[in-house]
Amino acid sequence: PHELLRMLGGSKAYPKPADLLFSLFDTGCLDALVWFVQAGFSLEERDDAGMTLLLRAARKNASGAVRWLLEHEADITAKTPRGETYDQLLRKKRSRVLEKAMEEARVKRANSVQ
């Protein structure tokens, strides 16, 4: 995967894998993001503020991105640098859409374990 970074502009453009992932995420290039994750990048990379893609999407109240990340099994137990979990961010946002996405992800994950 890190060879891909060099091909895309080298360390100046994307010094860390997270920089590339967050750039793709922020610009809505989810198809490209899927490709990079399949190539070995992790959805659990953290940005300079210590946020994962899921935590960042929840903080921004980006319900489509949250749903996509949950469908691709982003870690729901990850914490912000302040120790907040995804559930705690949801309570702050009071977003029914984000809560529904979370519940759907929990049910799907529970069914896949059985």
C-alpha positions in Angstrom: 0.0 0.0 0.0 2.8 2.5 0.8 4.1 2.1 -2.8 0.7 3.5 -3.9 1.4 6.6 -1.9 4.7 7.2 -3.7 2.9 6.7 -7.1 0.3 9.3 -6.1 2.7 12.1 -5.5 5.1 10.9 -2.9 5.6 11.7 0.7 5.0 15.5 0.1 1.4 15.0 -1.0 0.5 12.2 1.4 3.1 11.8 4.1 1.0 9.2 6.0 -1.6 6.7 4.8 -4.2 8.5 6.9 -3.6 11.7 4.8 -4.6 9.9 1.6 -7.6 8.1 3.2 -8.9 11.3 4.8 -8.4 13.2 1.5 -10.5 10.6 -0.4 -13.1 10.6 2.4 -13.4 14.4 2.6 -13.9 14.7 -1.2 -16.5 11.9 -1.3 -14.3 9.5 -3.3 -15.7 6.4 -1.6 -15.0 4.1 -4.6 -11.4 5.0 -4.5 -11.4 4.7 -0.7 -12.7 1.1 -1.0 -10.0 0.3 -3.5 -7.3 1.5 -1.1 -8.8 -0.4 1.8 -8.9 -3.5 -0.3 -5.2 -2.8 -1.1 -4.3 -3.0 2.6 -5.0 0.5 4.1 -7.0 0.5 7.3 -10.2 2.4 8.0 -8.7 2.8 11.5 -5.9 5.1 10.4 -6.0 8.3 12.5 -5.7 11.9 11.3 -3.4 14.5 13.0 -6.2 15.2 15.5 -6.3 11.5 16.5 -9.7 10.8 14.9 -10.6 7.8 12.8 -12.8 8.2 9.7 -15.8 7.0 11.6 -15.3 9.3 14.6 -14.7 12.2 12.2 -17.8 11.5 10.2 -19.9 11.2 13.4 -18.5 14.5 14.6 -19.4 16.1 11.3 -22.9 14.4 11.4 -22.2 13.0 8.0 -24.8 10.2 8.0 -24.1 8.8 4.5 -20.4 8.5 5.3 -21.2 7.0 8.8 -23.5 4.4 7.2 -20.8 3.5 4.6 -18.1 3.2 7.2 -20.3 1.0 9.4 -21.2 -1.2 6.4 -17.4 -1.6 5.8 -16.9 -2.6 9.5 -15.2 0.5 10.8 -14.3 0.0 14.5 -17.2 1.2 16.7 -15.1 1.0 19.8 -12.4 3.5 18.7 -12.1 6.6 20.9 -11.4 10.2 20.3 -8.3 11.7 21.9 -10.7 12.9 24.7 -11.8 9.3 25.2 -15.2 9.7 23.6 -16.7 6.7 21.8 -18.9 6.7 18.7 -21.9 6.2 21.0 -21.0 9.2 23.0 -20.6 11.3 19.9 -24.1 10.2 18.8 -25.6 11.3 22.1 -24.0 14.7 21.7 -25.4 15.0 18.1 -28.8 13.6 19.0 -29.0 12.3 15.4 -31.7 9.7 14.8 -30.1 8.9 11.4 -26.7 8.1 12.9 -28.3 6.1 15.7 -30.3 4.1 13.2 -27.1 3.4 11.2 -25.4 2.2 14.3 -28.2 -0.1 15.3 -28.3 -1.6 11.8 -24.6 -2.2 11.9 -24.8 -3.9 15.3 -27.6 -6.2 14.1 -25.6 -7.0 10.9 -22.5 -7.8 12.9 -24.4 -9.9 15.5 -26.0 -11.9 12.6 -22.6 -12.5 10.9 -21.1 -13.9 14.1 -23.9 -16.5 14.5 
